[in-house]
Amino acid sequence: MNKGELVDAIATKAGVNKKVADATLTAALETIVEAVAAGDKVSLIGFGSFEPRDRQAREGRNPRSGEVMKIPATKVPAFSAGKLFKDKVAP
Protein backbone atom coordinates (compact mmCIF):
# COMPACT_ATOMS: atom_id res chain seq x y z
CA MET A 1 0.00 0.00 0.00
CA ASN A 2 1.39 3.39 -0.94
CA LYS A 3 0.44 6.83 0.43
CA GLY A 4 -2.28 7.38 -2.19
CA GLU A 5 -3.95 4.08 -1.36
CA LEU A 6 -3.68 4.85 2.36
CA VAL A 7 -5.32 8.25 1.81
CA ASP A 8 -8.15 6.54 -0.10
CA ALA A 9 -8.67 4.04 2.75
CA ILE A 10 -8.65 6.79 5.39
CA ALA A 11 -11.13 8.87 3.39
CA THR A 12 -13.48 5.89 3.09
CA LYS A 13 -13.26 4.85 6.76
CA ALA A 14 -13.53 8.40 8.13
CA GLY A 15 -16.22 9.49 5.69
CA VAL A 16 -14.26 12.54 4.50
CA ASN A 17 -12.99 13.57 1.10
CA LYS A 18 -9.51 12.65 -0.11
CA LYS A 19 -8.16 16.19 0.28
CA VAL A 20 -9.01 16.26 3.99
CA ALA A 21 -7.66 12.72 4.50
CA ASP A 22 -4.40 13.62 2.74
CA ALA A 23 -3.96 16.81 4.79
CA THR A 24 -4.64 14.91 8.02
CA LEU A 25 -2.23 12.07 7.20
CA THR A 26 0.49 14.49 6.10
CA ALA A 27 0.10 16.56 9.27
CA ALA A 28 0.25 13.44 11.47
CA LEU A 29 3.37 12.11 9.76
CA GLU A 30 5.13 15.50 9.86
CA THR A 31 4.33 15.85 13.56
CA ILE A 32 5.74 12.39 14.33
CA VAL A 33 8.91 13.10 12.33
CA GLU A 34 9.43 16.46 14.04
CA ALA A 35 8.93 14.99 17.51
CA VAL A 36 11.34 12.09 16.93
CA ALA A 37 13.90 14.44 15.36
CA ALA A 38 13.68 16.58 18.51
CA GLY A 39 14.49 13.52 20.64
CA ASP A 40 10.97 12.76 21.86
CA LYS A 41 9.21 9.40 21.90
CA VAL A 42 5.79 9.19 20.25
CA SER A 43 3.55 6.42 21.64
CA LEU A 44 0.31 5.40 19.98
CA ILE A 45 -1.32 2.87 22.30
CA GLY A 46 -2.12 -0.36 20.47
CA PHE A 47 -0.21 0.68 17.35
CA GLY A 48 3.35 1.25 18.51
CA SER A 49 5.96 3.83 19.35
CA PHE A 50 8.47 5.87 17.41
CA GLU A 51 11.70 6.98 19.06
CA PRO A 52 15.24 8.06 18.25
CA ARG A 53 17.96 5.51 19.05
CA ASP A 54 21.70 5.94 19.24
CA ARG A 55 23.79 3.81 16.92
CA GLN A 56 27.35 3.44 18.14
CA ALA A 57 30.42 4.03 16.01
CA ARG A 58 31.74 0.88 14.41
CA GLU A 59 34.15 -0.40 11.82
CA GLY A 60 32.96 -1.42 8.40
CA ARG A 61 34.53 -2.53 5.14
CA ASN A 62 34.41 -1.00 1.71
CA PRO A 63 33.00 -3.88 -0.38
CA ARG A 64 35.07 -2.97 -3.46
CA SER A 65 38.49 -2.52 -1.91
CA GLY A 66 38.05 -4.42 1.35
CA GLU A 67 39.50 -1.37 3.11
CA VAL A 68 38.52 -0.97 6.77
CA MET A 69 36.68 2.29 7.47
CA LYS A 70 35.18 3.89 10.54
CA ILE A 71 31.43 4.46 10.54
CA PRO A 72 30.59 7.33 12.92
CA ALA A 73 28.00 7.20 15.69
CA THR A 74 24.59 8.54 14.73
CA LYS A 75 20.95 8.72 15.77
CA VAL A 76 18.40 6.68 13.84
CA PRO A 77 14.60 6.57 14.00
CA ALA A 78 13.11 3.35 15.37
CA PHE A 79 9.62 1.86 15.49
CA SER A 80 8.39 -0.72 17.97
CA ALA A 81 5.04 -2.33 17.21
CA GLY A 82 2.47 -2.41 20.01
CA LYS A 83 0.87 -5.56 21.37
CA LEU A 84 -2.44 -5.15 19.49
CA PHE A 85 -0.57 -4.56 16.22
CA LYS A 86 1.65 -7.61 16.75
CA ASP A 87 -1.34 -9.78 17.67
CA LYS A 88 -3.25 -8.66 14.55
CA VAL A 89 -0.32 -9.42 12.22
CA ALA A 90 0.70 -12.75 13.77
CA PRO A 91 -2.29 -14.27 15.59
Residue pairs with C-beta under 8 A, 6 or more apart in sequence:
1 9
3 25
6 25
7 18
7 21
7 22
7 25
8 18
8 21
10 16
10 21
10 24
10 25
11 17
11 18
11 20
11 21
14 21
16 24
32 42
32 50
35 42
35 50
36 42
36 50
36 51
36 52
36 77
37 52
39 52
40 51
41 49
41 50
41 51
42 49
42 50
42 51
43 49
44 82
45 82
46 82
46 83
46 84
46 85
47 81
47 82
47 84
47 85
48 79
48 80
48 81
48 82
48 85
49 79
49 80
49 82
50 77
50 78
50 79
51 77
51 78
51 80
52 75
52 76
52 77
52 78
53 75
53 76
53 77
53 78
54 73
54 74
54 75
55 73
55 74
55 75
55 76
56 73
57 70
57 71
57 72
57 73
58 70
58 71
59 68
59 69
59 70
59 71
60 68
60 69
60 70
60 71
61 67
61 68
61 69
62 69
81 89
